[in-house]
Amino acid sequence: MKTFRKSLFVLLIILVFNLAVGTIYVCAETAVPTENSNASPTPVLNIINSFGDFALTANYSDNRVANENLAISATNKNINELSVKAIQAIRAQEGDKDIFAYFSLVLRMNGREIDSKDSMDIKIEKKSIFEKYQNITIFKVTEEGVYKIATDSDTDMIIFNITEMGEYVATGVLNPDASEQTEKPGNSSPTLQNSENTGIIPTSKPISSNKNNNESVITPGAFIFWLLTALVIGLWVGILVGYVLWGRYKTKKMQRGPYVIGE
């Protein structure tokens, strides 16, 4: 009897011990996590916005935090102001691609222009003039010459890397959809000319009308009108001829008199 009680007491102690250990384990697993355990990393604010003539953003290539007071001004320039030397240099590299944009980028801090030699990734949204072109290439324009910049273009953005602000040129090939709305001579693609505006998109001219060709074309409405007119005139002419022939026949019959059998 004593042995049974002792065994029951030991079993009860083991049961209580296991219950306590299990409770501690469950509490540890369901405890509220600390702030650092599952907290997501703070996003790096490295986007530099822009203001100006088209949608542009930039960020430092090393993804450092950008000063919130920084901004890039993107200003369109007149393509006719591009030097002949620059145009010829671009032509030598790009062939018959159109020069469709000439713009300047200026980095500003609180509205004041500042210099920067840091590497930046520039992204331009494909809106306005940029959405009308494909195979886009960017050139840096300096007094010494022009420098081609590696350009990556996806469905929404034109992306390239620069290490300084300044003047830039965009070249490309007109999209087929956009080219249908722009008059071009024959079926040839736009080419660079030898004038001072070499490589600049030619302005559209009004299409001259060809009177000789227009006069020889008969529209379906005119054809049906003249067909009905001919049918009506033909019907009345037929009635008139029939009436005349019937009248002559009756006149001859009356002149012959009655027909007598045996005559």
RALIN-V162848 format. One record per backbone hydrogen bond with DSSP energy under -1.0 kcal/mol. CO is the residue of the C=O (numbers start at 0). NH is the residue of the N-H. Records with the same first field share a line. If there is no record, write none. Layout:
BEGIN
CO = NH / NH
END
This chain:
BEGIN
0 = 4
1 = 5
2 = 6
3 = 7
4 = 8
5 = 9
6 = 10
7 = 11
8 = 12
9 = 13
10 = 14
11 = 15
12 = 16
13 = 17
14 = 18
15 = 19
16 = 20
17 = 21
18 = 22
19 = 23
20 = 24
21 = 25
22 = 26
23 = 27
24 = 28
25 = 29
43 = 45
44 = 65
47 = 57
48 = 71
50 = 73
54 = 124
56 = 122
57 = 47
58 = 120
59 = 62
66 = 69
68 = 109
70 = 107
71 = 50
72 = 105
73 = 52
74 = 103
77 = 80
78 = 81
82 = 86
83 = 87
84 = 88
85 = 89
86 = 90
87 = 91
89 = 93
90 = 94
93 = 96
97 = 171
100 = 169
101 = 76
102 = 167
103 = 74
104 = 165
105 = 72
106 = 113
107 = 70
108 = 111
111 = 108
118 = 60
119 = 161
120 = 58
121 = 159
122 = 56
123 = 157
124 = 126
126 = 129
128 = 131
129 = 132
131 = 174
133 = 172
136 = 170
137 = 148
138 = 168
139 = 146
144 = 141
146 = 139
151 = 158
155 = 125
156 = 153
157 = 123
158 = 151
159 = 121
161 = 119
165 = 104
166 = 140
167 = 102
168 = 138
169 = 99 / 100
170 = 136
171 = 97
172 = 133
174 = 178
175 = 179
184 = 187
194 = 197
196 = 199
198 = 98
209 = 213
210 = 214
211 = 215
218 = 222
219 = 223
220 = 224
221 = 225
222 = 226
223 = 227
224 = 228
225 = 229
226 = 230
227 = 231
228 = 232
229 = 233
230 = 234
231 = 235
232 = 236
233 = 237
234 = 238
235 = 239
236 = 240
237 = 241
238 = 242
239 = 243
240 = 244
241 = 245
242 = 246
243 = 247
244 = 248
245 = 249
246 = 250
247 = 251
248 = 252
249 = 253
250 = 254
251 = 255
252 = 256
259 = 262
END
